Amino acid sequence: MNGLISVFRRLEGPQTKGRGKLFWSVFVLALIGAIAYPMFSDGYTVGNTAYFFVWVFIALSLCLIWGYGGALSFGQTAFFGIAGYSYGILTLNFGAAYGFTLVAVLAAVLIAAVVALLLGYFMFFGRIEGVFLGIVTLAVTLMLERFMAQTAGPEWRIGAARLNGFNGMSGMPPITIPWFDGPIVLFADVGLYYLILALVVVVYLGLRILVNSSFGNVIVAIRENPERAEMLGYDIRKYQLVNFVIGAGLAGLSGVLYTAWGQYITPSSMGMTSAALPLIWVAVGGRSDLTSTLVGTLVVLAGFQALTIYGSQYALVVMGLLLVLTVLIAPNGLVLGAMNVIGRLVARAKGGRN
């Protein structure tokens, strides 16, 4: 019991913004609003909102690796694609009966994590760091995208699953949950929305506990001064590798949910543009805090979709300008800066009442 209490106490700590009754009251109200949202909207809009939530996991993965760990990775979309294609291959070959799609989700995330384990081992134990780590992960991402784009011929198939080159893989079943009265098929509407919302809450709270644990403290210490952390007796390579693998698993979860949401995946999901967008979300939100990353990702995604609908030719240009302005004006993140200002105002108001 005491151990469980100590775990929940780590929901608040030095590595995360937001604490106290006010913060958690706002969190609960936001969650209640998200739960009630489908009751006041149509299935298409709810499914589109679920699409936004899909990308939260890859943003949080980059926040963990880059913001907390200090390792800039362009490889998150590679793990996204590996997991997405793995889900497609598994479900196209074995179907959705008996809850196999749930097994496929777990297996695909695990495959992405194993690939990250192999890649991360050579990077971190090979002492690759700084800009070179970004170059290696970007090279892996672009290499994987180019490879998948040239698999259009009929010979490129794994069992019943054709890779289909730049046209992408399609026709895989959505996530299906076995039930007493028959399986529950989670198409891109209310059912899938609630599943992804639950995963967002669990992952967000779980990461808050992780980064406020001793592991998270060591990761931040490595980011601030790796030599000092190593002199204190920590094998920084192991911590960096574990952090990288966890981040890859979260990126893989985004890839699986994206594939299940749209029942397709293409090599373009691992392209240069796709690799750059999570960097913009995380930078604008504030890479050193989970809450600001979560909020910033949803806000920027909503703006990006609006730009895509009403002026698609300008959407990427505006995203680039937003990144430049963030770096120049608020290098720690616009959302994080706003949260700090609100926190100071609340503290002053409390001090005035006292």
One Martini backbone bead per residue (centre of mass of N, CA, C, O) as a GRO file, in nm:
protein
  354
    1MET     BB    1   0.059   0.062  -0.022
    2ASN     BB    2   0.302   0.254   0.008
    3GLY     BB    3   0.404   0.207  -0.281
    4LEU     BB    4   0.153   0.324  -0.426
    5ILE     BB    5   0.167   0.605  -0.301
    6SER     BB    6   0.454   0.676  -0.408
    7VAL     BB    7   0.379   0.663  -0.704
    8PHE     BB    8   0.153   0.889  -0.701
    9ARG     BB    9   0.346   1.116  -0.601
   10ARG     BB   10   0.496   1.127  -0.892
   11LEU     BB   11   0.292   1.313  -1.042
   12GLU     BB   12   0.471   1.495  -0.868
   13GLY     BB   13   0.749   1.718  -0.957
   14PRO     BB   14   1.047   1.855  -1.086
   15GLN     BB   15   0.978   1.738  -1.401
   16THR     BB   16   0.688   1.882  -1.360
   17LYS     BB   17   0.416   2.051  -1.440
   18GLY     BB   18   0.192   2.073  -1.212
   19ARG     BB   19   0.004   2.133  -0.910
   20GLY     BB   20  -0.241   2.064  -0.723
   21LYS     BB   21  -0.575   2.140  -0.720
   22LEU     BB   22  -0.592   2.316  -0.973
   23PHE     BB   23  -0.463   2.132  -1.181
   24TRP     BB   24  -0.647   1.874  -1.127
   25SER     BB   25  -0.911   2.017  -1.189
   26VAL     BB   26  -0.850   2.082  -1.482
   27PHE     BB   27  -0.798   1.791  -1.569
   28VAL     BB   28  -1.079   1.679  -1.499
   29LEU     BB   29  -1.243   1.874  -1.676
   30ALA     BB   30  -1.108   1.795  -1.943
   31LEU     BB   31  -1.189   1.496  -1.928
   32ILE     BB   32  -1.494   1.536  -1.915
   33GLY     BB   33  -1.511   1.685  -2.185
   34ALA     BB   34  -1.393   1.450  -2.358
   35ILE     BB   35  -1.615   1.243  -2.280
   36ALA     BB   36  -1.867   1.431  -2.372
   37TYR     BB   37  -1.819   1.516  -2.670
   38PRO     BB   38  -1.974   1.286  -2.841
   39MET     BB   39  -2.267   1.387  -2.744
   40PHE     BB   40  -2.210   1.678  -2.932
   41SER     BB   41  -2.135   1.495  -3.185
   42ASP     BB   42  -2.023   1.354  -3.464
   43GLY     BB   43  -1.859   1.082  -3.588
   44TYR     BB   44  -1.657   1.228  -3.775
   45THR     BB   45  -1.545   1.435  -3.570
   46VAL     BB   46  -1.455   1.227  -3.363
   47GLY     BB   47  -1.259   1.077  -3.553
   48ASN     BB   48  -1.080   1.330  -3.599
   49THR     BB   49  -0.997   1.359  -3.301
   50ALA     BB   50  -0.860   1.084  -3.281
   51TYR     BB   51  -0.635   1.163  -3.478
   52PHE     BB   52  -0.500   1.362  -3.289
   53PHE     BB   53  -0.439   1.159  -3.055
   54VAL     BB   54  -0.242   0.974  -3.208
   55TRP     BB   55   0.006   1.199  -3.199
   56VAL     BB   56   0.077   1.220  -2.896
   57PHE     BB   57   0.281   0.982  -2.863
   58ILE     BB   58   0.510   1.090  -3.045
   59ALA     BB   59   0.548   1.351  -2.887
   60LEU     BB   60   0.613   1.221  -2.609
   61SER     BB   61   0.859   1.064  -2.713
   62LEU     BB   62   1.027   1.318  -2.785
   63CYS     BB   63   1.019   1.446  -2.509
   64LEU     BB   64   1.173   1.219  -2.366
   65ILE     BB   65   1.434   1.214  -2.549
   66TRP     BB   66   1.485   1.528  -2.584
   67GLY     BB   67   1.384   1.690  -2.334
   68TYR     BB   68   1.500   1.486  -2.108
   69GLY     BB   69   1.760   1.343  -2.266
   70GLY     BB   70   1.899   1.524  -2.511
   71ALA     BB   71   1.804   1.348  -2.778
   72LEU     BB   72   1.795   1.405  -3.106
   73SER     BB   73   1.521   1.260  -3.294
   74PHE     BB   74   1.433   1.131  -3.636
   75GLY     BB   75   1.308   0.820  -3.565
   76GLN     BB   76   0.999   0.813  -3.493
   77THR     BB   77   0.879   0.750  -3.782
   78ALA     BB   78   1.011   0.477  -3.809
   79PHE     BB   79   0.857   0.341  -3.571
   80PHE     BB   80   0.583   0.409  -3.677
   81GLY     BB   81   0.612   0.239  -3.944
   82ILE     BB   82   0.689  -0.035  -3.831
   83ALA     BB   83   0.428  -0.075  -3.665
   84GLY     BB   84   0.221  -0.031  -3.888
   85TYR     BB   85   0.318  -0.261  -4.078
   86SER     BB   86   0.301  -0.487  -3.871
   87TYR     BB   87  -0.002  -0.473  -3.829
   88GLY     BB   88  -0.079  -0.527  -4.121
   89ILE     BB   89   0.059  -0.802  -4.161
   90LEU     BB   90  -0.078  -0.955  -3.929
   91THR     BB   91  -0.385  -0.900  -4.002
   92LEU     BB   92  -0.380  -0.999  -4.302
   93ASN     BB   93  -0.295  -1.298  -4.211
   94PHE     BB   94  -0.493  -1.339  -3.925
   95GLY     BB   95  -0.682  -1.124  -3.856
   96ALA     BB   96  -0.966  -1.051  -3.602
   97ALA     BB   97  -1.003  -1.292  -3.450
   98TYR     BB   98  -0.996  -1.334  -3.109
   99GLY     BB   99  -0.836  -1.057  -3.069
  100PHE     BB  100  -0.576  -1.019  -3.259
  101THR     BB  101  -0.539  -0.709  -3.275
  102LEU     BB  102  -0.428  -0.681  -2.988
  103VAL     BB  103  -0.178  -0.849  -3.040
  104ALA     BB  104  -0.075  -0.675  -3.278
  105VAL     BB  105  -0.026  -0.420  -3.119
  106LEU     BB  106   0.186  -0.533  -2.924
  107ALA     BB  107   0.379  -0.653  -3.137
  108ALA     BB  108   0.440  -0.388  -3.292
  109VAL     BB  109   0.560  -0.233  -3.055
  110LEU     BB  110   0.782  -0.441  -2.996
  111ILE     BB  111   0.928  -0.423  -3.267
  112ALA     BB  112   1.006  -0.126  -3.243
  113ALA     BB  113   1.169  -0.165  -2.977
  114VAL     BB  114   1.379  -0.366  -3.091
  115VAL     BB  115   1.496  -0.180  -3.305
  116ALA     BB  116   1.581   0.036  -3.099
  117LEU     BB  117   1.772  -0.143  -2.940
  118LEU     BB  118   1.974  -0.191  -3.170
  119LEU     BB  119   2.030   0.101  -3.251
  120GLY     BB  120   2.094   0.215  -2.964
  121TYR     BB  121   2.335   0.044  -2.898
  122PHE     BB  122   2.526   0.159  -3.122
  123MET     BB  123   2.500   0.455  -3.036
  124PHE     BB  124   2.553   0.465  -2.719
  125PHE     BB  125   2.796   0.253  -2.712
  126GLY     BB  126   2.937   0.439  -2.951
  127ARG     BB  127   2.915   0.749  -2.868
  128ILE     BB  128   2.670   0.882  -2.997
  129GLU     BB  129   2.617   1.239  -3.034
  130GLY     BB  130   2.422   1.484  -3.089
  131VAL     BB  131   2.411   1.554  -3.418
  132PHE     BB  132   2.479   1.255  -3.496
  133LEU     BB  133   2.219   1.129  -3.392
  134GLY     BB  134   2.033   1.279  -3.588
  135ILE     BB  135   2.162   1.170  -3.847
  136VAL     BB  136   2.118   0.869  -3.805
  137THR     BB  137   1.805   0.874  -3.768
  138LEU     BB  138   1.747   1.009  -4.039
  139ALA     BB  139   1.876   0.795  -4.220
  140VAL     BB  140   1.693   0.563  -4.134
  141THR     BB  141   1.425   0.691  -4.216
  142LEU     BB  142   1.489   0.742  -4.523
  143MET     BB  143   1.567   0.453  -4.592
  144LEU     BB  144   1.293   0.324  -4.521
  145GLU     BB  145   1.121   0.493  -4.714
  146ARG     BB  146   1.266   0.411  -4.979
  147PHE     BB  147   1.222   0.110  -4.956
  148MET     BB  148   0.905   0.107  -4.939
  149ALA     BB  149   0.862   0.262  -5.219
  150GLN     BB  150   0.996  -0.004  -5.390
  151THR     BB  151   0.741  -0.226  -5.313
  152ALA     BB  152   0.532  -0.270  -5.576
  153GLY     BB  153   0.569  -0.546  -5.639
  154PRO     BB  154   0.447  -0.874  -5.615
  155GLU     BB  155   0.706  -0.982  -5.455
  156TRP     BB  156   0.615  -0.774  -5.223
  157ARG     BB  157   0.549  -1.007  -4.978
  158ILE     BB  158   0.369  -1.120  -4.671
  159GLY     BB  159   0.192  -1.333  -4.767
  160ALA     BB  160  -0.110  -1.150  -4.784
  161ALA     BB  161   0.091  -0.900  -4.774
  162ARG     BB  162   0.119  -0.608  -4.949
  163LEU     BB  163   0.326  -0.336  -4.967
  164ASN     BB  164   0.285  -0.134  -5.237
  165GLY     BB  165   0.464   0.089  -5.191
  166PHE     BB  166   0.364   0.421  -5.237
  167ASN     BB  167   0.058   0.327  -5.196
  168GLY     BB  168   0.042   0.121  -4.986
  169MET     BB  169  -0.126  -0.017  -4.718
  170SER     BB  170  -0.440  -0.200  -4.718
  171GLY     BB  171  -0.726  -0.355  -4.547
  172MET     BB  172  -0.697  -0.356  -4.262
  173PRO     BB  173  -0.812  -0.418  -3.967
  174PRO     BB  174  -0.955  -0.309  -3.709
  175ILE     BB  175  -1.001  -0.283  -3.396
  176THR     BB  176  -1.092  -0.587  -3.209
  177ILE     BB  177  -1.332  -0.676  -2.959
  178PRO     BB  178  -1.418  -0.921  -2.771
  179TRP     BB  179  -1.762  -1.040  -2.716
  180PHE     BB  180  -2.053  -1.180  -2.623
  181ASP     BB  181  -2.238  -1.042  -2.871
  182GLY     BB  182  -1.981  -0.968  -3.012
  183PRO     BB  183  -1.772  -0.791  -3.181
  184ILE     BB  184  -1.584  -0.489  -3.141
  185VAL     BB  185  -1.566  -0.240  -3.383
  186LEU     BB  186  -1.307   0.016  -3.428
  187PHE     BB  187  -1.378   0.266  -3.578
  188ALA     BB  188  -1.364   0.609  -3.687
  189ASP     BB  189  -1.502   0.678  -3.387
  190VAL     BB  190  -1.616   0.654  -3.076
  191GLY     BB  191  -1.471   0.394  -2.984
  192LEU     BB  192  -1.180   0.483  -3.061
  193TYR     BB  193  -1.175   0.743  -2.903
  194TYR     BB  194  -1.190   0.615  -2.616
  195LEU     BB  195  -0.938   0.443  -2.637
  196ILE     BB  196  -0.733   0.673  -2.694
  197LEU     BB  197  -0.799   0.845  -2.449
  198ALA     BB  198  -0.715   0.635  -2.239
  199LEU     BB  199  -0.419   0.615  -2.338
  200VAL     BB  200  -0.341   0.908  -2.293
  201VAL     BB  201  -0.383   0.911  -1.987
  202VAL     BB  202  -0.198   0.674  -1.910
  203VAL     BB  203   0.064   0.781  -2.043
  204TYR     BB  204   0.082   1.054  -1.907
  205LEU     BB  205   0.086   0.952  -1.612
  206GLY     BB  206   0.320   0.750  -1.648
  207LEU     BB  207   0.533   0.968  -1.729
  208ARG     BB  208   0.523   1.132  -1.474
  209ILE     BB  209   0.626   0.905  -1.295
  210LEU     BB  210   0.892   0.850  -1.446
  211VAL     BB  211   1.029   1.144  -1.439
  212ASN     BB  212   0.995   1.145  -1.104
  213SER     BB  213   1.192   0.941  -1.084
  214SER     BB  214   1.505   0.822  -1.068
  215PHE     BB  215   1.526   0.786  -1.370
  216GLY     BB  216   1.447   1.076  -1.451
  217ASN     BB  217   1.672   1.219  -1.295
  218VAL     BB  218   1.904   1.091  -1.455
  219ILE     BB  219   1.826   1.185  -1.736
  220VAL     BB  220   1.850   1.487  -1.669
  221ALA     BB  221   2.144   1.475  -1.577
  222ILE     BB  222   2.252   1.388  -1.853
  223ARG     BB  223   2.158   1.635  -2.006
  224GLU     BB  224   2.321   1.846  -1.835
  225ASN     BB  225   2.571   1.621  -1.733
  226PRO     BB  226   2.723   1.340  -1.830
  227GLU     BB  227   2.994   1.341  -1.676
  228ARG     BB  228   2.880   1.369  -1.391
  229ALA     BB  229   2.697   1.117  -1.396
  230GLU     BB  230   2.935   0.920  -1.441
  231MET     BB  231   3.098   0.999  -1.182
  232LEU     BB  232   2.847   0.891  -0.995
  233GLY     BB  233   2.801   0.581  -1.140
  234TYR     BB  234   2.655   0.602  -1.411
  235ASP     BB  235   2.528   0.428  -1.689
  236ILE     BB  236   2.433   0.622  -1.943
  237ARG     BB  237   2.376   0.418  -2.173
  238LYS     BB  238   2.141   0.265  -2.041
  239TYR     BB  239   1.950   0.502  -1.997
  240GLN     BB  240   1.936   0.595  -2.292
  241LEU     BB  241   1.830   0.329  -2.407
  242VAL     BB  242   1.569   0.303  -2.246
  243ASN     BB  243   1.451   0.575  -2.333
  244PHE     BB  244   1.452   0.512  -2.638
  245VAL     BB  245   1.263   0.262  -2.627
  246ILE     BB  246   1.018   0.396  -2.504
  247GLY     BB  247   0.984   0.604  -2.730
  248ALA     BB  248   0.947   0.397  -2.958
  249GLY     BB  249   0.692   0.264  -2.847
  250LEU     BB  250   0.518   0.523  -2.866
  251ALA     BB  251   0.552   0.563  -3.169
  252GLY     BB  252   0.432   0.285  -3.239
  253LEU     BB  253   0.151   0.343  -3.126
  254SER     BB  254   0.084   0.558  -3.331
  255GLY     BB  255   0.112   0.373  -3.582
  256VAL     BB  256  -0.110   0.170  -3.510
  257LEU     BB  257  -0.349   0.370  -3.473
  258TYR     BB  258  -0.331   0.491  -3.754
  259THR     BB  259  -0.379   0.228  -3.911
  260ALA     BB  260  -0.652   0.157  -3.771
  261TRP     BB  261  -0.803   0.416  -3.840
  262GLY     BB  262  -0.745   0.409  -4.176
  263GLN     BB  263  -0.649   0.130  -4.301
  264TYR     BB  264  -0.350   0.256  -4.347
  265ILE     BB  265  -0.013   0.279  -4.509
  266THR     BB  266   0.272   0.484  -4.589
  267PRO     BB  267   0.589   0.598  -4.661
  268SER     BB  268   0.523   0.906  -4.601
  269SER     BB  269   0.513   0.860  -4.282
  270MET     BB  270   0.860   0.858  -4.313
  271GLY     BB  271   0.927   1.125  -4.402
  272MET     BB  272   1.054   1.437  -4.372
  273THR     BB  273   0.794   1.579  -4.286
  274SER     BB  274   0.709   1.374  -4.067
  275ALA     BB  275   0.977   1.414  -3.898
  276ALA     BB  276   0.935   1.733  -3.842
  277LEU     BB  277   0.660   1.784  -3.701
  278PRO     BB  278   0.716   1.685  -3.407
  279LEU     BB  279   0.927   1.904  -3.352
  280ILE     BB  280   0.726   2.139  -3.361
  281TRP     BB  281   0.530   2.056  -3.142
  282VAL     BB  282   0.742   2.035  -2.911
  283ALA     BB  283   0.869   2.318  -2.934
  284VAL     BB  284   0.609   2.483  -2.894
  285GLY     BB  285   0.523   2.361  -2.625
  286GLY     BB  286   0.766   2.202  -2.465
  287ARG     BB  287   1.015   1.969  -2.422
  288SER     BB  288   1.042   1.979  -2.080
  289ASP     BB  289   0.718   1.903  -2.093
  290LEU     BB  290   0.436   1.714  -2.102
  291THR     BB  291   0.197   1.913  -2.096
  292SER     BB  292   0.296   2.111  -2.316
  293THR     BB  293   0.313   1.897  -2.535
  294LEU     BB  294   0.019   1.810  -2.538
  295VAL     BB  295  -0.110   2.086  -2.592
  296GLY     BB  296   0.062   2.177  -2.836
  297THR     BB  297  -0.012   1.948  -3.028
  298LEU     BB  298  -0.320   2.001  -3.046
  299VAL     BB  299  -0.305   2.296  -3.140
  300VAL     BB  300  -0.125   2.261  -3.394
  301LEU     BB  301  -0.299   2.049  -3.535
  302ALA     BB  302  -0.551   2.224  -3.567
  303GLY     BB  303  -0.410   2.445  -3.732
  304PHE     BB  304  -0.302   2.262  -3.961
  305GLN     BB  305  -0.576   2.163  -4.064
  306ALA     BB  306  -0.695   2.437  -4.134
  307LEU     BB  307  -0.473   2.508  -4.340
  308THR     BB  308  -0.515   2.259  -4.524
  309ILE     BB  309  -0.810   2.333  -4.606
  310TYR     BB  310  -0.765   2.668  -4.674
  311GLY     BB  311  -0.419   2.641  -4.729
  312SER     BB  312  -0.211   2.405  -4.823
  313GLN     BB  313   0.037   2.574  -4.943
  314TYR     BB  314   0.092   2.710  -4.635
  315ALA     BB  315   0.124   2.512  -4.397
  316LEU     BB  316   0.435   2.447  -4.391
  317VAL     BB  317   0.529   2.740  -4.378
  318VAL     BB  318   0.396   2.809  -4.108
  319MET     BB  319   0.540   2.591  -3.945
  320GLY     BB  320   0.824   2.704  -3.993
  321LEU     BB  321   0.774   2.986  -3.872
  322LEU     BB  322   0.692   2.885  -3.592
  323LEU     BB  323   0.966   2.762  -3.523
  324VAL     BB  324   1.137   3.016  -3.551
  325LEU     BB  325   0.982   3.192  -3.344
  326THR     BB  326   1.026   3.006  -3.105
  327VAL     BB  327   1.337   3.016  -3.101
  328LEU     BB  328   1.351   3.336  -3.073
  329ILE     BB  329   1.129   3.390  -2.838
  330ALA     BB  330   1.061   3.067  -2.721
  331PRO     BB  331   1.277   2.815  -2.668
  332ASN     BB  332   1.090   2.655  -2.442
  333GLY     BB  333   0.807   2.742  -2.531
  334LEU     BB  334   0.493   2.866  -2.550
  335VAL     BB  335   0.327   2.698  -2.347
  336LEU     BB  336   0.535   2.700  -2.116
  337GLY     BB  337   0.541   3.007  -2.087
  338ALA     BB  338   0.240   3.036  -2.017
  339MET     BB  339   0.248   2.854  -1.765
  340ASN     BB  340   0.450   3.027  -1.606
  341VAL     BB  341   0.277   3.282  -1.593
  342ILE     BB  342   0.032   3.157  -1.452
  343GLY     BB  343   0.187   3.057  -1.204
  344ARG     BB  344   0.273   3.342  -1.105
  345LEU     BB  345  -0.014   3.462  -1.077
  346VAL     BB  346  -0.118   3.256  -0.871
  347ALA     BB  347   0.100   3.310  -0.655
  348ARG     BB  348   0.029   3.611  -0.616
  349ALA     BB  349  -0.266   3.570  -0.533
  350LYS     BB  350  -0.202   3.404  -0.280
  351GLY     BB  351  -0.018   3.616  -0.145
  352GLY     BB  352  -0.235   3.842  -0.126
  353ARG     BB  353  -0.434   3.681   0.062
  354ASN     BB  354  -0.205   3.645   0.291
   0.00000   0.00000   0.00000
